[in-house]
Amino acid sequence: MGDKTTRREFLRNMALTGAALSLPGIVNATAGTANTSGKTRVVIATDASSLTADNAVVQPVVEKMIARGVAKLTRSNTGVDGWKKLFSPKDVVGIKINCLFGKGVSTRPEMVNAVIAGLKSAGVKEDNIIVWDRSSVDLIKCGFVPNKDGAGVKYFADDNQWGPELQRGAFKGRISTIISEKVTAIINMPILKTHGITGISGSLKNHYGSFDNPGNHHANNCNPQLADFNAIPAVKNKTRLVVMDVLRPQHSGGPGLQVKDQYNHCSVMVGTDPLAVDCIGLNIIQDKLKQLGQEPIAAKKVRWLASAQERGVGTCELSKIELLRV
């Protein structure tokens, strides 16, 4: 599909996404379910007006989409009430973005601004919000202006300043001090796209920018290294919210930008379980590949889903995920 999507194509994409929840590549794991009290809630908010005719992001629309999603996710009457259930004025919140491959296939500033507005509505002070990734160079190329010490929201990178080495299972590396020392809560903000090694790059893979040596953790489709890192208590326990950008997913050729493989879905997905969000994200990509008559993402590439569930990161069993739309 080309760079633009007609209204008919948009509606067809949405219909297909809602129609199938058991396509090839979805892991049907049975062990280690994280949520034993009920289904894990994941919410998709969709609005065709979130993108202009030239695929620019309309921030006020996205802000309302996220607010609707957070309200439904937290069973609240309003988005503000929902944000207040998730965060308090005492929190220091780290927003983990992904800027490695540049504009178009990285976290969009408009999405981050919408999340910051939500945090502020919950009383979180601007000085206690940290937007971060691995490299200042990457931040700048994606439209973020570094601000490590000034007033207001902080935008900065690890820039090779890492904490002490940590080992958990197959993971061994130096974790970001932003996670280990600076924040009380994390918002994970991935953008939905494919990845040649892990099938998709989503919530769990987004944290490959949270430690010093990601290149050492790609063997065997990042399994179980990806799961082991996300099971680290400081990562798992501090994660309060996932906000996945599904405005223009990339169904092939990722993680680098392939405009010809992007399409308008005009959606934002929110959840508190990063694994459940990734599971639904994978399903969205699989639906699109099926629609295009292309081969699905191979199950062997996404075995990290089951590994993460076994380690208590979350759930990847579709029967235990309550998918809602607003």
Secondary structure, DSSP 4 states (H G I P E B T S, - for coil): --SS--HHHHHHHHHHHHH-S--TT-----S--S--SSPEEEEEEE-GGGB-TT--B-HHHHHHHHHHHHHHHTT-SSHHHHHHHH--TT--EEEE---TT-TTSS--HHHHHHHHHHHHHTT--GGGEEEEES-HHHHHHTTPPPBSSSSSSEEEE-TT-EEEEEEETTEEEEEEHIIIII-SEEEE--EEEEETTTEEE-HHHHGGGSBS-GGGG-HHHHTTHHHHHHTSHHHHTTEEEEEEEEEEEE-SS-SS--GGGB----EEEEES-HHHHHHHHHHHHHHHHHHHTPPPPPGGGGTHHHHHHHTTS----GGGEEEEE-
